[in-house]
Amino acid sequence: MSWEQLQSSKGLRWELIQSRRGAAGERLFSLRISRSCRAVAWRDRPWLPLLSLHPDHRLGLSQRREEVAPQAFAASQVARSAGP
């Protein structure tokens, strides 16, 4: 797979992470590994080193919400578990 194919693939969802840089100042990218797993990587000439894997990236969002507003998060979890 060429770099152009990688970057334009709709399935991989290759995205620049604008808020962070690698240890040596390289630009970091996020890409989809599977339906529920994403990776953080950077380009190193012909290589694509992976910095980290995130098995359930949605869980990270839930945890951040809980840290920011615990009461609102707890209420949303109760509402979800109650069902329709």
Phi and psi in degrees as a GROMACS rama.xvg file:
@    title "Ramachandran Plot"
@    xaxis  label "Phi"
@    yaxis  label "Psi"
@TYPE xy
-81.2609  165.404  SER-2
-61.1979  -37.929  TRP-3
-63.5813  -41.9698  GLU-4
-66.0103  -41.1045  GLN-5
-60.9624  -48.0483  LEU-6
-69.9401  -29.0933  GLN-7
-97.7839  -3.77922  SER-8
-64.4137  125.35  SER-9
-70.3623  -32.3679  LYS-10
-72.3578  -34.9416  GLY-11
-80.9364  -24.2889  LEU-12
49.4558  55.9775  ARG-13
-65.7787  120.85  TRP-14
-137.361  137.341  GLU-15
-72.6969  133.699  LEU-16
-93.958  101.472  ILE-17
-75.5545  -21.7198  GLN-18
-87.4291  -5.71553  SER-19
-138.562  156.13  ARG-20
-130.163  157.255  ARG-21
-72.073  175.808  GLY-22
-59.9093  -34.5295  ALA-23
-97.364  14.436  ALA-24
87.261  4.82743  GLY-25
-72.0302  151.967  GLU-26
-73.3873  138.415  ARG-27
-103.451  147.675  LEU-28
-129.528  151.214  PHE-29
-109.949  138.16  SER-30
-144.581  153.607  LEU-31
-83.1674  127.103  ARG-32
-94.7599  -41.9689  ILE-33
-146.567  -173.735  SER-34
-60.4656  -33.2847  ARG-35
-118.809  11.2173  SER-36
-128.356  133.868  CYS-37
-122.33  159.608  ARG-38
-127.999  152.108  ALA-39
-108.562  129.303  VAL-40
-144.951  172.934  ALA-41
-141.494  159.8  TRP-42
-88.0889  129.997  ARG-43
-131.796  81.5703  ASP-44
55.0716  -115.243  ARG-45
-84.2961  -1.35277  PRO-46
-102.927  159.758  TRP-47
-129.65  79.8457  LEU-48
-68.7217  137.075  PRO-49
-94.2756  129.886  LEU-50
-88.4706  -41.2404  LEU-51
-157.434  156.862  SER-52
-117.69  142.294  LEU-53
-125.784  94.4301  HIS-54
-57.7998  -38.7958  PRO-55
-135.726  87.7264  ASP-56
-63.3567  -23.8088  HIS-57
-69.3225  -31.6434  ARG-58
-62.0019  -39.6529  LEU-59
-59.2585  -39.0644  GLY-60
-65.7558  -41.8221  LEU-61
-63.3166  -42.0455  SER-62
-64.4516  -40.2824  GLN-63
-63.8781  -40.7461  ARG-64
-61.7598  -38.7347  ARG-65
-65.5128  -38.3589  GLU-66
-67.7661  -36.1238  GLU-67
-77.697  -44.8549  VAL-68
-140.48  81.3313  ALA-69
-58.4782  -40.4678  PRO-70
-66.5122  -43.4316  GLN-71
-65.5504  -39.7701  ALA-72
-64.5455  -46.3261  PHE-73
-61.1812  -42.1713  ALA-74
-62.978  -40.4581  ALA-75
-66.9786  -34.2327  SER-76
-69.6158  -38.1628  GLN-77
-65.5464  -44.2296  VAL-78
-62.208  -39.6738  ALA-79
-65.1605  -42.7766  ARG-80
-72.6897  -23.5912  SER-81
-70.132  -29.5506  ALA-82
74.696  -174.854  GLY-83
